[in-house]
């Protein structure tokens, strides 16, 4: 039931009143989801430049690099750097 008669133009926003000209709407590197697609469509964009995340591999080389399994000799080195590097890459 409508109890109050709205005034003429009440709750109507003018075109472009939500985003100003030259305003940044998405930062570089933003992952595009349906929400971002709707935003881009609302400002009249039908295409944008995007980049696929690169696939990265880490290869630890050298016969002294070992996975930590039990005791190791002084000459052997545990491949301890792989885990922090992989973590930082996956969170980028």
N, C-alpha and C positions, 0 to 999 in steps of 0.2 A: 504494500500500500504506500503510495507517495503522499507524504504529509506536507511537504513544502514544495512549492512551485519554483523550479530553478529560474534564475535570471538569464536573460538573453546573453549567450557567450560564456556563461559560467562553466568552469572546468574544461574549457577548450583551449588548447595550446596552439600557438602559431607555429607554422612550419619553420624548422631551424632554431626554435627557442631552446631546445635541450642541448644542442652542441653548437658552439660558436665557430665561425670561419677560422681556419688554420689551427684549430684545437687538435691536439694529439689524442686519438681515440684508442689506439693500441700501440704498445711499446714493441720495438723490434725484438724478436725472439719469443713473442707470445704464442702459445700453442692455440691453434684454431679449433674451436669446438662449435657446436650448434649456436651457442650464445654469441660468440664472436662473429659467426656468419650472419646472424640476424642483425647485429650492430652494423657490419659492413654493408649489408643490403639496405639498411635504413638510411644510410648516408649516400646511397646511390652507386656504390661500387659493385661491379659485376665480376671483377678479377683483381687479384693482388699477387705480388711476387712472394713465393714461399720457398723454403729450403728444407730438404729432408735431412733428418739427423744423420750424421755420418756413423758408419759402423767402425768400431775401433777394436783392435786386438793388441794385447801386450805380450811380447815374447821376451822372456828372460833367457839370455843365452850364456853359455860358458859351462864347462864341466864342473865348476866349483859351486854353481847355483843348484840348490836342492830344496825339495819340499821338506818341511820339518817332520821327520819321522825318527823318533828315539834320539839316541846320541849321535853327535856329528863330530867329525874331526876338526882340528883348527884350520885346516885348509878349505873346508866346505863353508858355504855361506847360505843361510836360509833365505828364500825368496820372499822376504818380508815386505818389500815395497809394492808388490802387485796389489795387495788388498786396499791400501789407501788410495792408490791411483785409480783402481776400478771404482771405488766408492765415489770419488770426486767426479769421474766421468759419468757415472750413472745419475748423479744428482744435478748435473749441469743442464 
